[in-house]
């Protein structure tokens, strides 16, 4: 069965890509060859990460997940009687 890609998965993928770039930036920075262009590039990557992330959808998905967990907990609590 094929399922749609969830917004969480897109966020995690974007974050993984960003972390890879951040790791390279940190290595360059600590090697001593970093310059202002590298800093600007990293700031732009941060901006891109924010733009690529649908924060509203992540919040909605999180709220829905919490509601489902609460409903399931209520169901299990009431089924003991």
C-alpha positions as CSV (number, residue, x, y, z in Angstrom):
1,X,0.0,0.0,0.0
2,X,1.4,3.4,-1.0
3,X,1.0,6.2,1.5
4,X,1.4,9.9,1.0
5,X,4.6,11.4,2.4
6,X,3.8,13.1,5.7
7,X,4.9,16.6,6.5
8,X,7.1,15.1,9.3
9,X,9.0,13.0,6.8
10,X,9.6,16.1,4.6
11,X,10.8,18.0,7.6
12,X,13.2,15.2,8.7
13,X,14.6,14.9,5.2
14,X,15.2,18.7,5.0
15,X,16.7,18.7,8.5
16,X,19.1,15.8,7.5
17,X,20.2,17.7,4.4
18,X,20.8,20.8,6.5
19,X,22.8,18.9,9.1
20,X,25.0,17.5,6.4
21,X,25.7,21.0,5.2
22,X,26.2,22.3,8.7
23,X,28.7,19.5,9.4
24,X,30.7,20.6,6.4
25,X,30.5,24.2,7.5
26,X,31.7,23.4,11.0
27,X,34.7,21.4,9.6
28,X,35.7,24.3,7.4
29,X,35.2,26.8,10.3
30,X,37.4,24.9,12.7
31,X,40.1,24.3,10.0
32,X,40.7,28.0,10.0
33,X,39.9,28.6,6.3
34,X,36.4,29.9,6.9
35,X,35.5,33.3,5.6
36,X,32.5,35.6,5.5
37,X,31.2,33.9,2.4
38,X,30.9,30.6,4.3
39,X,29.0,32.3,7.1
40,X,26.6,33.9,4.6
41,X,26.1,30.5,2.9
42,X,25.3,28.9,6.2
43,X,22.8,31.6,7.1
44,X,21.2,31.2,3.7
45,X,20.9,27.4,4.4
46,X,19.1,28.2,7.7
47,X,16.7,30.5,5.8
48,X,16.1,27.8,3.2
49,X,15.3,25.2,6.0
50,X,12.7,27.5,7.5
51,X,11.2,28.2,4.0
52,X,11.1,24.5,3.2
53,X,9.3,23.6,6.4
54,X,5.5,23.9,6.7
55,X,5.4,24.7,10.4
56,X,1.7,25.1,10.4
57,X,1.2,21.6,9.0
58,X,3.7,20.1,11.5
59,X,1.8,21.8,14.3
60,X,-1.6,20.5,13.0
61,X,-0.2,17.0,12.6
62,X,1.3,17.1,16.2
63,X,-2.0,18.3,17.6
64,X,-3.9,15.5,15.8
65,X,-1.4,12.9,17.0
66,X,-1.9,14.1,20.6
67,X,-5.7,14.0,20.3
68,X,-5.6,10.5,19.0
69,X,-3.3,9.4,21.8
70,X,-5.6,11.0,24.4
71,X,-8.6,9.3,22.9
72,X,-6.9,6.0,22.9
73,X,-5.8,6.4,26.5
74,X,-9.4,7.3,27.4
75,X,-10.7,4.3,25.6
76,X,-8.3,2.0,27.3
77,X,-9.0,3.5,30.7
78,X,-12.8,3.1,30.3
79,X,-12.5,-0.4,28.9
80,X,-11.1,-1.7,32.2
81,X,-14.5,-1.4,33.8
